[in-house]
Amino acid sequence: MFKITFYTDKANSNKEGFAPIKVNISLDYKDISKTIGRVKPRHWNKSKQRVSPPRPHEKENDHAVINATLDKYETDAESYFRKCEVEKIHIPHAIVKDYLKGQVINFTPPVKKDLWEAYEEFLKIGEIERANNTNKNRKTIKNYLKIFETETGYQMTFDSIDMAFFDKLKEHVLVTKSHGYNYLSSITDKFKAFMSWSLGRDYHTNTIYKKFSAPEKEGSIIHLTFPELQHLINFTFENKKLQKARDFYCFGCMTGLRYCDL
């Protein structure tokens, strides 16, 4: 925790008898100081750490101006380092030295984007980082969510992504559109990936999406009966491409070879 104090450095008074006014910032029991003005030591109030008004017979010592400067310096410093704590910025001595030199951190607020703007950025960056099939799947999921929003009237924003949204999404996928459960699982995983990505960029602070769960289920194995396979083998296709595809498929069924092996 930091502490700011002011004092006079009498040992370094100039020929006119004015001593430097020092601002001292203490951090982790280490002091860092800087000169921010001068005053005659007899006008310095040590307990208040401010300049006292001159006596009636003395010249004006600009106490009001100097004290206003010290007040502002103290207020600004406390506000700055409190902001560092709020932003969870570690405050090493280098930051204190920079502050005393007038070099401060620019607390620029993060650029806010709505959900769909962020989604477009997510897809665009994915075109650089991900494989084509992954990007196609991401775009398909995004298109489905747009359909969901249109058909249900549920406006999707970062703040509206909650358990009520997820319940409505499940109903739309499984009941309205009659998709399989694993399609819901795919949508959930891809959407959570987008929400995590946008959270990392400070586009939102909503973490309810982490509770969404739709684990993939093992699908039913669909296969041909032997009579169905025989029927397919003996079927006459007019299209040579279909005939060739049938030959590959049936040969694979009879031999157990994978398509890439064929």
Buried (B, 14 or more C-beta within 10 A) or exposed (E): EBEBEBBBBEEEBEEEEBBBBBBBBBBEEEEBBBEBBBBBEEBBEEEEBBBBEBEEEEEEBBBEEBBEBBEEBBEEBEEBBEEBEEEEEEBEEEBBEEBBEEEEEEEEEEEEBEBBEBBEBBBEEBEEEBEEEEBEBBBEBBEBBEEBBEEBEBEBEBEEBEEEBBEBBBEBBBEEBEBEBBBBBBBBBBBBBBBEBBBEEEBBEBEBBEEBEBEEEEEEEEEEEEEEBEEBBEEEEEEEEEEEEBEEBBEBBEEEEEEEEE
